[in-house]
Amino acid sequence: MKPEAKKFRRVQITKKLWWFTRLPDKYRIAGKITQLVKKMPVIWQLIDKGFINDTRVFMVPDDRAFQINISESVDVPENMVLPSELAEHFIRSAKHLFITDFCWCREAGGCKDYPVDLGCIFMGEAVLSVDPRWGREVSIEEALDHIGKAKEAGLILSTGKIYGDSILFGLKPHDKLMTICCCCPCCCALGFFKNMPSSLSMTYAKLPGIEVRVTDRCIGCGTCEDNVCTFYAIQVVDGQAVIGEECRGCGRCVLQCPEQAIELLINDDQYLKKAIEQISLVTSVD
């Protein structure tokens, strides 16, 4: 069998095995399984080396979540560096860009709430080894337009190196591959990471210098608990929303709060520079 055919078959088999995503309480079920497997360190080491390795991904908050809390206006100061510029930086730096025609997770999970046709963006030299049946190579403008549509659809953006992508899709070289994922809170693999040991789960990290906090405007309505946080990082305790350490700073709770009682703050004006440096240590897109 030709290498291209092997890669395509590997993906088709994986999609069939992804039936698990159709279960209504899949993330909590995965959590119980994880608690059991956590007691088997050898297995976790195999998972780490085989699929996690040097994965380094940052959640990219929706710019609108940031704007809500800097003023009553939607205008942003001209010198303000917004989170979306992380994804834009790598898109503009990449020599090769590829958009998949669909999201593997949402298609396999039969997603009903978010667009299936808004897939991932692959960047870097490894794009040249992507099977063309999965999507198409695009321009910088098309890639930027794609992430704009994903944000409008309420999808969660993350940017970085996902070692598992190079394994699953057979893409080489793995250190020349970067991914922008457009995840939904109901179907995507992102949700499984919250149930992993912290050494693995934190490979999907909050941007350095990002803080999400609850203000005294909170009335404890519980809107933020209702299928908003992929990581179950927020809950109402004694009439007040509380954000836990699991928070990755995606900003979904900020946008969903009817009282605008949750703030997304940037406490380090070098936050994007630091994120770019950390990602660039493990992969390159030029």
BANU-401029 format. One record per residue: x, y, z of N, C-alpha, C in turn. Coordinates in pm, whole numbers, plus 50000, padded with zeros to 5 digits. Each point is the difference from the previous one (the first is absolute). Layout:
! BANU-401029
XYZXYZXYZ...
This chain:
! BANU-401029
500854988050000499155012050000500885012550000499675009749916500785012249990499905008050130501045008050031499985008050124498775008850011499575006349887498835008750003498754992250038499894987949945498844991650030500004995650145501194997250054500114995950139499565011350093500435012149969499625011550083498505002249996499424999049881498575002249986499224989250076500454987649990499324989150070500125001750151501155004650046500205002350143498985009950055499785010749924499045010250042498594994549997499654992349897498664994449990499714990750118500984991950037499834990950114499815007950129500815010450018499905008450119498625006350011499475004849889498675006250000498934990050044500154987549957499034989850039500104996950150501235000250050500194997350143499535011650086499795011649938499635012150073498515000250035499334988349991498584998950036499775004350144501054998950081499915003650141499495014250019500315008849902499615014050014498505002049990499264989849959498555001349989499304997450134500744994950097499404997550131499675013350068498825001350060499585012850059500875004750115500604990850074500805004150115501444995149985500515001049876501284993949965501175005250083500015013150030501155005650071500074994950144498854998850064500004994950138500334985150002499524992749899500354985849989501514998649982500535008549912501454999949977500755003250128499425008750082500625003650126500134988050093498954991850005500034988150085501044990049951500064998549867501004991049943501405005250031500145013149989501305006250025500464997950143499065001450095500354998050140500574986050023499464990349925500494986350012501394998649938500165005649881501274998749929501115008150065499625010550074501005008050071500844991550095499424988950045500694991250093501014991149928500085001549867500914992049919500995009349931501035004550071500935009949945500674995949870500204987049981500654995449877499135003549879498684998350015499095003249890500035014949970500025008150106500045014549979501295004249931501094993250032501275003249934499934996749852499324989049966499854996349859499145010249926498935004650067499135010249940500805012849977500795003550101500795012349991500984999349882500744989249990501014998849895499374997949863498884992749996499404996549872499125010749939499325008050085499045009549945500175014350053500605001550117500145013450058501375005749968501054993050043501385003749971500235014950029500395007749898500305014250022498865009149958498774995150015498835008349971500035012850084499715011149936499925012850071498965008549929498855001450066498865006949941499475010450097499635011649948499395010450081498575002649953499105001550096498655004049968500025014749957499205003349900499965013749949498645006150033499925008750100498725006050037499425008249885498685000149992499325008449902500275014750036500435007849903500305014250026498825007350061498784995849965498815006850051499884998650151500494988950054499974998050145500895010250069501075003549937500935010050055499415013949988499395003049886499455013349975498875003650096499194990150035498865002550088500455006850129501194996750046500415004550132501035011350001500335005549882500925011350004499265013349994498754999749954499205012249996498594996549959499125009750004498634997849955499934999249848501015005349934500044999949854500694987449950499774996449875500694988549942501345004349941500305012950006501265004749946501154996050092501134997049939501184995950075501135009849969500785004050101501145008949974500904994449890500545008749917500774995749884501224991750037500595002550115501214992850039499704987350078498734996450012499624988250076500274987449918500724990350057500294987449932498944989950042499204995449904498884991150029500424985349986499324990950072500374985849997500024993849861499075004149912499934994049867501285002149920500835009550043501245002749928501004988650012499784990950096500864988250010499794991249876498744996949970499704991949882500415007449873499715012949996500325007949881501515000549975500775000650108501465000549985500514987949924499554988150042500504987949935499414998149861498765004249979499414999349866500815008549903500345012050041500755009049912501454995549982500504992050092501394995349993500134987049921498904992849984500054986649941500185000349848500874991349951500194998649855498894991649938499424991150081498964991249949498834999750099498795001149947498784999950081499004990449939499364992050084499054989949952498794999850093498805000949944498774999350079499294986949970499674992450104499244987849979498545003549970499364991849917498645002949955498964998150110500394993550108499074997750110500784997750129499325001550111500594996950130499834985150025501104993150021499944985550022499124996650120500155007650106499254997150123498515002349982499635011349940498575003049985499324990749901500734996149895499404990749905499774986450065501034994950068499894987050065498975000350111499915011450070499065001150111498605003849959499785002549871498675003849954499535013150061500895009950008499685012750065498795006849936499095004750084498785006749953500025015050030500945004450082499975013950048501035009249935501024994249936501065008149942500334995149859500505008849913500294996249861501064989149989499664989449930500944989049978501075004049898499655009149909500915003349890501085010050038500055004450123501085008850045501084991550065500954995449918501034990850047501235006950055501074992150015501265004950054500835006749891500965007950044500995005849909501364993850035500644993849901501364995150016500965010049937501155002050064500985009649952501404994050003500835004149905501384995849998500334990449888501254996049994500504991249894499264986749995499564995050116499314987150005498695000149921499475011849970498795001249919500184993049865501234999749950500284993949870499734985050000499914994050119499724985750009498554997050034499145010350005498584998050029499294994249878499164990150022499204994249892499035010649949500035003349871499125010549946498524996950012499664987450027498584996550017499425005650129500875004650091499525005050129499595014649997500425007249896499715014349995500755006749888500545011950028500655007649893501055009650058500995002849919500965010550037499345013549977500315009550087499335013049994501015011350012499525012049972500815012150015499915005150144500835009850031499955006350132498625006150025499475006849899498695006450014498904989850027500064988649932498984989650021500104994250140501224998250049500194994650134499495009750106500285012849982499515010150095498485000749998499424999049882498545000049988499404987850069500704988949992499534987550061499925001350152501045005550062499955001250146498975010550042499765009849914498945009750028498644993450005499744991049905498744992749996499874990850121501124993950039499984991050115499645007550128500565011850017499695008150119498545004450000499505003949884498605004249989499064988550033500434987849969499174988250027500074995750146500855006650080500114996550141500964988750029500874996849905500974989350019501205005050080500694990950065501145003250084501284998149920500795010449986501244999049925501174996350091500854991449948501264996950069501094999449894501195004050038501115000849904501264993950060500684991849921501264994550046500374987249930500944992850061500424987249945499254988750070499314991949921499304988350052500704987749943500834993850079500804988749952499114988949946498854998050063499094989449957499525001749857499935012449951499585002249861500984993749902501295001550029500994994249909499954984850002499634994250115499884985550010498744995149931498875006350031498714995949945499965001349848500475011549950499905002749857501264996149922501024995150071501224995849932500745011549935500045011650066500605011949941501435001950049500885003049907501425001950032500545012149926501025006550060500574997550133499115005750110499944993150113499095004250107500405013350062501285003649988500435012850056499825011549901499304997249890499645010349903498495000249980499284996950105498544999749993499405007550118499105009049970499255007150103498524999449964499165000250102498564998649978499245011350068498975004849932499005008550065498724991850002499554996450118498774992350015498835009450026498844996149949498765007550020499024990650069500054999650131499294989750077498645004650052499084990550007498725002450066500064993850140499155004450092500064994950137499344986350016499354995149894499204987950015500614987549937500835001449899500474988249926501524998349996500735010750012501424999749964500904993750106501124994949952500954993050086500555008950111499935012949980500475009650100499444996750138498744995950004499344997550127500584988550079500684990749932500564988650070501235003850082500655010949963501245003650068499785004250145498815004750032499775004450138500004988350097499844987749949499964988350087501354993050012500995005349930501334993950005500815005550117501064992950039500905005550103500495013649956500275008850096500355013849968501225000949909500934990550012501205000449916499654998749853498864993549971499564998449862498945010449964499055002250090498885008949967500465014349977501065004150070500445013949987500835002449875500134989749913500595002849869499085009149921498715000150037499055010049950499925010750108500685011049979500215009550108499315013449977499855007150110499535013849995501155008849953499695010149921501045009349957500675006350122501335001350000500685006350113499515014350019499675003250125499545013650028498515002149986499264989449964498545001049987499344996350133499025007650040499254997150123498515001449973499224990450048498545000949993499505000550143499215010250034499555001250138498535004450004499364996650111498605003350023499935012750085499165009449959499855012650074498784999350092499805010650078498875000350092498675002449929500025001149868498765001049924499324986549983500694989450036499454986549986498794998250091498904994749943498794997650078499754985150021500964991749958499884985650021498934993449916499745005149879498924994749916500304986249944501284996449989500384986849951500124998649850499835010949927500124999449854501374994649959501025003850071501374995949966500244985150020499114993450075500154985650024499344991649892499145006149921499154992749906500704997649868500814989349993500704996149878500835011349939500595008150085500825011249952501484996550007500464995550114501434997450018500354985649963500874998549904500434986749956500744992650111500655007450089500814993850103499304999350136498705003450003499255000050126500745008050107500585011149960500845007850092499225010450078498705001449973499215010250069498734993750056499675003650122498784995150063499525010250104498724999450027499425009250099500084993750138500635007150092500144995450138499495010950092499004996650081499425009850094499565012849930499364998349884499455011549930500985008449921501224994949983501025007649928500794990549909500225004349875500804991949908501454999750047500604988249993501394998150042500754993349885501155005649966500824994549891501164992350060500164987449957501044991550055501295000349920500974992250046501314999649937499954993949861498924992849969499894993649869499765010049888499715012450034499705010349899501165001649903499655000149870501015002149895499885013849936499105008350053499915013749951499435001549861499074991349960499445000949864499015011649986499425004550112499115011649997498544997149969499644987349985498604996849968499055004650111500414998350124499145004050111499805015150001501025007449959499905014749994498915004149903499984993749884499035003549896498594995550035499884989150076498684994550030499355006450122500755006550085499445005750124499045011549969498724998750038499025010549970500235012850080500734999150109500265011650086501355006549973500754994649904501375004649974500805000450131499844989350076500624999550133501344992750000500394994749885501284992849991500945007749909501215001850045500985008049927501164991549950500455003249880501224994249947501055011249997501054998150076501015010550015501364995449947500775009349953501374997349957500935007550094500754992450079500855006050103501475001149960500314995449879501395000349953500005004749856500545011849974499965005349864500934992549905500774990450054500884991749917499414986049980498714998550028499404986650000500084993149864499765007349891500064993749868501434996549961500925008650032501414997349970500444987350070499614998350125500384988150076499384987449942498725001049958499334988449941500674996149868500305009949918500664997449871501354993350022500745004750099501324994350030499884985550045499014997050085499844986450049499614990449889499095004249912499594991449888501164998149903500755010649976501104999549903501144991050046500044996750129501034990950050499784985749950498754996549967499694986149964499594998249854499755010849928499614998649860500245013049925499944999049868500225011649914499074999149879499525011549953499084999949886500625006249875501235005150012500615006649883500814990249915
